[in-house]
Amino acid sequence: MIVLMIIGVLLVGLGVYLTVFQRAKSANVALEIQAQPTKTFEEVKEALEAMQEYNPNYRELVEVKGFASTNETVKTPYTNKQVAFYTAETVQVSETTEEYRDSDGNRRLRTTKHEDRMSAEESSAELLLKDKEGNEIVIETNGVANKLDLIKTHDRLETANPYGGAYMNDPFRRYTRYNVPSYGTGHRIIGYKQVEKTLPLGGALYVLGEAYMLANRIWIGPPKDKKQPFIVTTKSEEQMLKQTQSSQTSSTVGGIICALLGLALFIVGIVKK
């Protein structure tokens, strides 16, 4: 019964986290989306240049819209499609079959599925946000690619790993290889799952982040204040606002359900002690 009480306490804690902290986080994002006026590239540039004399490290939260671009030819490793930015990973899918005895002493076979990441990469060419006049802003990607709202454009299981070594010579990529564990006897490789996530070249982008000047160019990256949002998405401002408002509702409802269920389990645990 102690187990029920522990589970109950954990669920209540999760409920509090969802209702208070997660909801507050979504509410803050929605507030920033609503509060920030959309600025032109020229307005961002003028504001940053005006502050350079007083503070060379000046940063300002801005909301801008434009089109995804890059000054290099960036192609995805598996589908060879030209894009503005991509991330890709290869996952080895396998299974291990082993013999065991059940509670009655009978021999049985048990199969366990494994998914192990073999490699991950992302394009390292500068991701640019451009306006209709050709002005550009550099979007930070190094170390923050997981914060970008990318579109999954390829997800396929191959029976063999056709990943070519030619890409090892591509200068416009960041590549990481992972060690895959050895499972011993009874192990069989099913295939290799390949996943690509991209930002389409020329696709509309909504960006909310901290702008700053670096080498006479405008950059936008994650705010130094971790409570402020960093958004790079193909969704419209209206879609993002609706999404965050929906997230607030889900956090509230989910939190209340977890808290009530946890409280019920805790009471049951006390009664049955």
Secondary structure, DSSP 8 states (H G I E B T S, - for coil): -HHHHHHHHHHHHHHHIIIIIIHHHHHHHHHHHHHS-B--HHHHHHHHHHHHTT-TT-EEEEEEEEEEE-SS--B-TTT--B-SEEEEEEEEEEEEEEEEE-TTS-EEEEEEEEEEEEEEEE--S-EEEE-TT--EEEE--TTTGGGSB-EEEEEEEESS----GGGGG-SS-EEEE-------TTEEEEEEEEEEEEE-TT-EEEEEEEEEEETTEEEEE--SSTTS--EEESS-HHHHHHHHHHHHHHHHHHHHHHHHHHHHHHHHHHHT-
